Amino acid sequence: IVIVGGGNASGYACMELIGSGIKSHEVAMITEEPVPPYERPALTKAYMHPPEAKVRARLPGFYTCAGWGKDKQTLQWYTDHGIDVLTETKVTKID
């Protein structure tokens, strides 16, 4: 399985594939980004719920799945689970 793109959905897809029992090195992710997928913080929620507010917005960590209380999907996480990640690699054509 080859996942093209390193967005947050790619990180969740890898997590689901691991959960389904995929074997080591059966998944590769190719991303133009220099880092593995990460959660983009919801900055508008932080703006809408300033520190002095009674109810604060919870901002997740920057690693995929960190907001769910699961393992942070660092580059080492992908390596440990046998997922090959090619960073800084632009896909220009799929044949």
C-alpha positions in Angstrom: 0.0 0.0 0.0 1.4 3.4 -0.9 -0.1 6.5 0.7 0.6 9.6 -1.3 0.6 12.8 0.8 1.5 13.5 4.4 -1.6 15.2 5.7 -3.3 14.3 8.9 -5.6 11.8 7.1 -2.5 9.9 6.1 -1.4 9.5 9.7 -4.8 8.2 10.7 -4.8 5.8 7.7 -1.5 4.4 9.0 -3.0 4.0 12.5 -6.0 2.1 11.1 -3.8 -0.1 8.9 -1.6 -1.0 11.9 -4.8 -1.8 13.8 -6.0 -4.1 11.0 -2.9 -6.2 11.2 -0.9 -5.0 8.2 2.6 -6.6 8.1 5.8 -4.7 8.4 7.0 -2.8 5.3 3.7 -3.4 3.5 2.9 0.4 3.8 4.8 3.3 2.5 4.0 7.0 2.8 5.4 9.6 0.4 5.2 13.2 1.5 6.6 16.4 0.2 6.7 17.7 3.8 10.0 17.4 5.8 8.2 15.7 8.7 5.6 13.0 9.2 1.9 13.9 9.4 0.9 16.2 12.3 -2.2 17.9 13.6 -2.7 21.5 12.7 -3.7 23.3 15.9 -7.2 24.9 16.0 -6.0 28.4 16.6 -9.4 29.9 16.3 -10.6 27.9 19.2 -7.7 29.3 21.3 -8.7 32.7 20.2 -12.4 32.2 21.1 -11.4 30.7 24.5 -8.7 32.9 26.0 -6.8 31.9 29.2 -9.2 33.8 31.4 -12.3 32.0 30.0 -14.2 29.6 32.3 -14.3 27.0 29.5 -11.0 26.5 27.6 -10.6 24.9 24.2 -8.4 21.8 24.3 -5.7 22.0 21.7 -4.2 18.7 20.7 -0.5 18.0 20.5 1.1 18.4 17.1 1.5 14.7 16.4 -1.3 12.8 14.7 -3.5 11.0 17.3 -2.0 12.9 20.2 -5.4 14.5 20.8 -7.0 11.0 21.1 -4.7 10.0 23.9 -2.9 7.5 21.7 0.8 7.2 20.9 2.3 10.2 19.3 3.0 9.3 15.7 6.6 10.6 15.5 8.9 9.4 12.7 10.1 6.7 15.2 6.5 5.5 15.6 6.3 4.9 11.9 9.7 3.1 11.9 8.7 1.0 14.9 5.5 -0.1 13.1 7.3 -0.9 9.8 5.8 1.9 7.8 8.3 3.4 5.3 8.1 7.2 5.2 9.7 9.1 2.4 9.8 12.8 3.4 10.7 15.7 1.1 9.6 13.6 -1.9 7.3 15.1 -4.4 5.0 12.8 -6.3 4.4 14.3 -9.8 2.8 11.3 -11.5 1.0 8.1 -10.6 1.1 5.4 -13.2 
